[in-house]
């Protein structure tokens, strides 16, 4: 009897081991890819953290200083999420702050890549293989504004970018921004989610986490959802109320961040200054904006009705418009005026726009007519995407080799 039980146990262990090996075998390419993302981003971040060879210029050094000042009570940080996590990891493990920042941010970057992959898999399963969609995830983590040296000697500066690798808080907020974006749109489109209290807690909590990391995503996304709901669901007062319930905790926290960042006794504040900050870095902000958005703009031009039927694409478009308007109109007065802190929401919106534009583009490639005018339109959009990718490869090589983030 004992022998039979031991044989059964061994058989179960063997079967489980074989299942794990089969799973690893089926997902080997994905495992290698995400491991590579972690290693490559850690390689970059640790060099930025220590300014290897006097190069690898980034915002890391400033955020190490902010962390020390914040935890010594000498500075207020409105969004201390990444600083708090890395500070306590350093305290618990005795790792230098540079290492804890580099490890945690590499994990966040890998999480962002994994979420992008899941979005592609969910949207394009049946059209393309998982290996192709994994490759496409890598492409979307590389694309940048189109490099036009006759207009601008830099790729990032003046244009912004869907992929930014020098700012710790922007890297940290992205997985929470992507998750809350997906969950919020799904919540609004599915009444079964609206009936379950756990979704209210989950979505509200992820919004709060994104604010804790960096407030810029919420600042553009909440108005974007409001506009979309008014257009898609007119006079749906019950849905407006449910969305407001999800937004309320974050609005309260955002208000707390604001009054502590810009107290009434302080001369520092938010001002309206149309294109004032953007013109510090760009001779023509409109050209800069087109260089950053050529691919999604051309896709919208040729496929407006089709792409706008996708609620995720529609909201990401509205979100991008609102984020661009915020960057155009608003600035911080005082010493941080030139920091362009209203640009961060625009850059998060850019990456969301590229993700959902890529999905619609790939569906078009898989199902569209390859003859006549459709063939020409596909060619134009493909060329634009190719320019974004080529420029992104140049930019990625530049920043990974220590050439600076500009």
Secondary structure by P-SEA (a helix, b strand, c coil): caaaaaaaaaaaaaaaaaaaaaaaaaaaaaaaaaaaaaaaaaaaaaaaaaccccccccaaaaaaaaaaaaaacccccccaaaaaaaaaaaaaccccaaaaaaaaaaaaaaaaaaaaaaaaaacccccccaaaaaaaaaaaaccccccccccccccccccccccccccaaaaaaaaaaaaaaaaaaaaaacccccccaaaaaaaaaaaaaaaaacccccaaaaaaaaaaaaaacccaaaaaaaaaaaaaaaaaaaaaaaaaacccccccbbbbbcaaaaaaccccaaaaaaaacaaaaaaaaaccccccccaaaaaaaaaaaaaaaaaaccccccccccccccaaaaaaaaaaaaaaaaaaaaaaaaccccccaaaaaaaaaaaaaaaaaaaaaaaaaaaaaccccc
